Amino acid sequence: MSTVTTVVIPARSPIRRLWYAAPVLAVLLVLPWVAEQYQTILLAYGLVMAIAAIGFNLLLGYTGLLSFGHSAYFGVGAYAVALMVKYLGVVSMELHLLGAIAASVLVTAIFGIACVRYTRIFFSILTMALSQVLWSLAFKFFWVTGGTDGLRVPTPTLLGVVTGKGDKTAFLVHQYYYYVLGVFLVCVAIMWVIVNSPFGRALQAIRDNETRAQFVGIPIWRYRWVAFMLSGVFTGVAGALWVPLNGLTTPDILHWTFSGKIVFMAVLGGFRTFVGPIVGAVVYNYLESYAVGYTVYWQLFLGVILVVLVLSLPTGIVGTAERLMARRRGPR
Amino acid sequence: MDIALIHVFNALLYASVLFLIAGGLSLIYGVMRIVNLAHGNLYAFGAYVSAWIIGYLSTSVAVGEAGSGAPTWVLLALLPAGALAAAAAGALLEPTLLRPFYKRAEEYQLLVTFGLLMIIDDVIRFLWGPYPLSASVVFENFGSVTVGDTLYPTYNFLVIGVGALAAVFLWAFIYRTRFGVVLRATSQDMRMSAALGVNVNRVYVQAFTLGCFMAGLGGAIIVPSQSAVLGMGVDALILSFIVVVIGGLGSLEGALLGALIVGVVREAGITWFPEVELAVLYLMAAAVLLVRPAGLFGRA
């Protein structure tokens, strides 16, 4: 395993990093007031997927486990919200998020026990098989889940006061967009703390050399299990946020090809970096939306991009950008 | 009793097709250590090519007698065209797209085959459009036989026969020919066989082509009884994953046993527990992975 190129994620001080983030944040904040409504909604989708992608990347980028089953946790979050609306009549977004977190903790805890004992291809296939169990249940138990028709979800109440009564688009573009942005920032902050904590360092040690990590005294399975749960919970939160945007949840988001999209996002942005999956998710979302609008052969377009990307730019957008910047600064 | 017999035939029917697809997937993994996510789409590609040729010839006026089309034996002889097309696609894809990835991490191999899956999906849509393509004329011309008091299509026996023959031929090919020896040697230790003078690149192309041929054959023989539809590849891929996980990735005996198990469980599931049929299959795969991660026949 020593031949694998392991890029140490540079630990510059978070304060300096914030300087880079400030202008981006400013753009994100003013966007609903200057851009078209469609653009804002697209970006909201992108931010939601970014939460899923950073969750996914805790496993791929930091723990070295490629999950092909993250659709399961995204779907669990989404269906938890839809079922809460259907059976309990809950409309509060905060309760939805709590419900999604509880549901995804439960599911990832069980799946995790099974999955973390394996690495490499077996881990990928096992996560995929388990996610397909949920997909087939959502698909077949139509009297609960609505089958392929899915479940409709009305606009929720935010913070107990803001409701989407009236113009739904305006609600999504303003109130809901800022809500997503807020949750997104909180998620990014939490993930930043996780990956820079001793726990996060231990995960990277496991990724780079499992045997050595074990010798140092890291309980590998338990750490992987916790990482698995954290990763799934972030993705579950993303699923819960996604439902009101989409207005509907269908079994498609549980299918393993949806997991493939999440993997695509992380690789597109660069899974060896912290911000890579965020950039990848937003860019992927734009690519897919425009490709779908432009041609029925959008899969072909995205497939070619993926193949070319993996062939020529395996470090993704952010990884390549960092390399170019480092080259410009010259050797230090 | 007759119903039981019908169930057995149906289970064997599923098992035959699944063995062809999953056997190819397993062969490719066994030799090259690549899990080809686009494998199901090569099966779909084979099905489409065969359905297209048969659909063209069975309705074409070029044959002369209006309304009759080519005789059944001609159609049957042309059925394997789908398998050859899939094999050709495989022979083209391996050196161009997969070869650069053998020395890189497994994640990249999965990703590039995932990209390939998306591409082949749309190539099929581009070539044959979004509508199902049927080759049912072959299926109908074969008629049916009576099993007890029920009618059972004769064509299904042909599919079962082809599956069984494929298993026998493959076994003979791998264990009784010189090429099989080279293949097994490369599978066990790629570096050592390269050092002993085996042209590993050539073996890889051959193994990949053979695997794709099997997938294409699976598609070609099933397409007369079911139409070729978009999305059939992804469904087949997942089922053959279950097969290889149960049997053991890289083992052909395992693929055979796995296909039989999955065939029986599917038939039982469709009859007795249709709601959870798929879930039971996935859970079986997960359970086998937990107890024996390398599968029933796999090498760790």
Interface residues (C-beta under 8 A of the other chain):
Chain A: V4 L60 L66 F68 A114 R117 Y118 R120 I121 F122 S124 I125 L126 M128 A129 L130 Q132 V133 S136 L137 F139 K140 F141 W256 T257 G260 V263 F264 V267 V296 Y297 W298 Q299 L300 L302 G303 V304 I305 L306 V307 V310 L311 P314
Chain B: V35 L37 L97 P100 F101 R104 A105 E106 E107 Y108 L110 L111 V112 F114 G115 L116 L117 M118 I119 D121 D122 V123 R125 F126 V234 I238 F241 I242 V245 L249 P274 E275 V276 E277 L278 A279 Y282 L283 A285 A286 L289 L290 P293
